[in-house]
Structures are given as structure tokens and as C-alpha cells.
Amino acid sequence: MKKIIAVLFIAIISTPVLAYSVSPMDALRGPIDEVINILKDPQYQSDAQKEVQREKISSVIRKIFDFTKISQLALGKYRKKFKGQELEDFTDYFSRLLEKTYLNKIQAEYQNEKVNYLSQRVGSGKKSDKALVKTMIARENVEIPVEYKMWLNNNAWRVYDIKVEGVSLVKNYRNQFQKILLNKSPAHLIEQVKNKVEKKK
């Protein structure tokens, strides 16, 4: 799980897609490069500027990842147990947890990893709004395969799942949540996620 979060949002590639003016990889390229540039920017290296850096990265990643869809997929079949407000609350806190976890890891551990761009595949027919982007991250003599699942929402490609070394972020959380929801209420899960969000670290 730590490895999933550690490399979350780092790798992107670009291959032309005739069906759309912007390919899935192109949709990721600019924002991810922007995140990396913010991480490398000398003006944000002091402790006093870390919060400013954090806010800038946060504003970028919110445009890339569909946290609402990720949250709903993570609930799986148990989503129907959540009433309107409960689903909104869960989505809000879980989105904030994902963002917080990523920001903590990326600020502490980013070390100029090298990204190798491999391929992209866009679906056809009814699945033409789905795409898979494959990348490879080279970190300290270790190669980490990362796959991005994306969908076209309101004419914008956004990420709804990530696989790191074959492990799905959505599936990982879904397994955790289903174990809780098997015997506990949605309110209980919401409270657990909320507590993690509100912890200082």
C-alpha cells in the first residue's frame, strides 16, 4: 500500500489518439509535469514554504484524479448501503484522505525518479470513454510498473484507478472497506476515514 501511494501521480506518457484532440496521456502530461516542477522549485525547499508547495500541488492533482469516482468504486457493492448524505460525507473524507496521504508521501520521498513512457490503449465502441496508460518508474535501481485507468468525463480524461506492480489502489481500499462494512455501519466507516484525515500526520 505504501508503494502505491509513494508513486501515485508521478508517471505519465503521451501517444496520439485520433478520436480526441487531447489523448489520455496528454491530459496527464501537463499537470504531472507541473507537480514535478513544483517539487523541484528551489523557492519551495525551505520548511517555511512547504505548506505553500503543498497547496499548489493539491490544486493540480484535483484536476487529474476523479476522487468522486474512485470513492464510489472503492465502496463496491456496499455503496447501496450509503444514503445520500452518507455517500457525500464518505466521498468528501475519502478524497481528502487520498490527497493527504499522497501529499505527505510525495513531499517526503520524491527523489527525481525517472519515468519511462510505455504505451496507451483507448477502448472502442461503448468503451471508447475508457483508457489504460502504462508506465515504468525507475527508482534506485528498481523498476516499478504503474498503470493508470482513465475515463472521459465531460470531455476530460481523468484517472479513476492506479495499479502499481499489479496491485489496484481501488481494489486495495475496497477490500479494506468491505471487511468493515460487513459488520459495521456506513457511519462507522465514515468516522474511521474522518479520524485519519484529521490526524496531524
C-alpha positions in Angstrom: 0.0 0.0 0.0 2.8 2.4 0.8 4.4 1.8 -2.5 1.1 2.5 -4.3 0.8 5.9 -2.5 4.5 6.7 -2.9 4.4 6.6 -6.7 0.8 7.8 -7.1 0.5 10.6 -9.6 4.1 10.5 -10.9 4.3 8.6 -14.2 2.7 9.7 -17.5 3.2 9.1 -21.2 1.9 10.5 -24.5 0.7 8.8 -27.7 -1.6 10.5 -30.2 -5.3 9.5 -30.2 -7.2 10.5 -33.3 -10.6 10.2 -31.6 -9.9 13.2 -29.3 -8.0 16.4 -29.6 -6.2 15.5 -26.3 -5.1 12.0 -25.6 -5.3 10.5 -22.1 -1.5 10.8 -21.7 -1.5 14.4 -23.0 -4.2 15.1 -20.4 -1.9 13.9 -17.7 1.4 15.2 -19.1 1.0 18.9 -18.3 -0.4 18.6 -14.8 2.1 15.9 -13.7 5.0 17.8 -15.1 3.7 20.8 -13.2 3.7 18.8 -10.0 7.2 17.7 -10.6 8.3 21.2 -11.3 6.7 22.4 -8.1 8.6 19.7 -6.2 11.9 20.7 -7.8 11.4 24.5 -7.5 14.1 26.0 -5.2 11.7 28.5 -3.7 9.7 25.7 -2.0 12.6 23.8 -0.5 12.6 25.5 2.9 10.3 24.3 5.7 8.6 27.6 5.7 7.4 27.2 2.1 6.3 23.5 2.4 2.7 24.4 3.0 2.6 26.7 0.0 4.1 24.0 -2.1 1.5 21.6 -0.7 -1.4 23.9 -1.7 0.0 24.3 -5.2 0.4 20.6 -5.8 -3.1 20.0 -4.3 -4.7 22.4 -6.8 -3.1 20.5 -9.7 -3.9 16.9 -8.7 -7.6 17.7 -8.1 -7.8 18.3 -11.8 -6.3 15.0 -12.8 -8.0 12.5 -10.5 -11.7 11.8 -10.3 -11.8 11.3 -6.5 -15.6 11.0 -6.6 -15.5 8.0 -8.9 -12.6 6.5 -7.0 -14.5 6.8 -3.8 -17.6 5.1 -5.2 -15.6 2.3 -6.8 -13.8 1.7 -3.5 -17.2 1.0 -1.8 -18.1 -1.6 -4.4 -21.4 -3.4 -3.8 -21.7 -1.7 -0.4 -22.3 1.7 -2.0 -26.0 1.0 -1.9 -25.9 0.9 1.9 -25.0 4.6 2.0 -27.8 7.1 2.0 -27.4 10.4 0.1 -25.7 12.5 2.8 -23.6 9.5 4.0 -22.3 9.0 0.4 -21.4 12.7 0.2 -19.6 12.6 3.5 -17.7 9.5 2.7 -16.7 10.8 -0.7 -15.5 14.1 0.9 -13.4 12.5 3.6 -12.0 9.7 1.5 -11.0 12.1 -1.2 -9.2 14.2 1.4 -7.5 11.1 2.8 -6.2 10.1 -0.6 -4.9 13.7 -1.2 -3.4 14.0 2.3 -1.6 10.6 2.0 -0.2 11.5 -1.4 1.0 14.9 -0.4 2.7 13.5 2.7 4.5 10.8 0.8 5.5 12.9 -2.3 6.9 15.8 -0.3 8.9 13.5 1.9 10.1 10.9 -0.6 10.3 12.4 -4.1 13.8 11.9 -5.4 13.9 12.7 -9.1 12.6 9.3 -10.2 13.0 8.6 -13.9 9.8 7.9 -15.8 9.7 5.6 -18.8 6.7 6.0 -21.1 5.5 2.7 -22.5 2.0 2.7 -24.1 -1.6 3.7 -24.0 -4.8 1.9 -25.1 -8.1 3.5 -25.6 -11.3 1.4 -25.8 -13.6 1.2 -28.8 -17.3 1.3 -29.2 -19.1 1.6 -25.9 -15.8 1.5 -24.1 -14.3 4.4 -26.1 -14.5 6.5 -23.0 -12.0 4.3 -21.2 -8.3 4.2 -21.5 -5.3 2.4 -20.0 -1.9 4.1 -19.7 1.2 2.0 -18.9 4.4 3.5 -17.5 7.6 2.4 -15.7 9.2 4.3 -12.9 12.9 3.8 -12.3 13.8 4.4 -8.6 17.2 3.5 -7.1 17.9 0.6 -9.5 14.3 -0.7 -9.0 11.7 -0.5 -11.9 8.1 -0.1 -10.8 5.3 -0.7 -13.4 2.4 1.7 -13.0 -0.8 1.6 -14.9 -3.4 4.3 -15.0 -7.1 3.6 -15.7 -8.8 6.7 -17.1 -12.3 7.7 -18.3 -13.6 10.5 -20.4 -15.9 12.6 -18.2 -17.3 15.9 -19.6 -14.7 15.8 -22.4 -11.8 15.5 -19.9 -9.7 12.4 -19.3 -9.4 11.7 -15.6 -7.8 8.9 -13.5 -10.2 6.5 -11.6 -7.7 3.8 -10.6 -4.0 3.1 -10.5 -2.2 -0.3 -10.5 1.3 -0.4 -9.0 3.1 -3.7 -9.6 -0.2 -5.3 -10.4 -1.9 -4.0 -7.2 -5.0 -1.8 -7.7 -5.5 1.2 -5.5 -9.3 0.9 -5.7 -9.3 -2.9 -5.1 -7.0 -2.5 -2.1 -9.2 0.0 -0.4 -12.4 -1.9 -1.5 -11.1 -5.0 0.3 -10.4 -3.0 3.5 -13.8 -1.2 3.4 -15.8 -4.4 2.7 -14.3 -6.1 5.8 -15.5 -3.1 7.9 -18.9 -2.8 6.2 -19.7 -6.5 6.5 -20.5 -5.9 10.2 -20.3 -2.2 10.7 -22.5 0.7 9.5 -21.6 3.3 6.9 -21.4 5.9 9.7 -18.7 3.8 11.4 -16.6 3.7 8.2 -17.1 7.4 7.7 -15.9 8.1 11.2 -12.8 6.0 10.7 -11.9 7.8 7.5 -12.6 11.1 9.1 -10.3 10.4 12.0 -7.4 9.5 9.6 -8.0 12.8 7.7 -8.0 14.9 10.9 -4.8 13.4 12.3 -1.9 15.8 12.2 0.3 13.4 10.3 
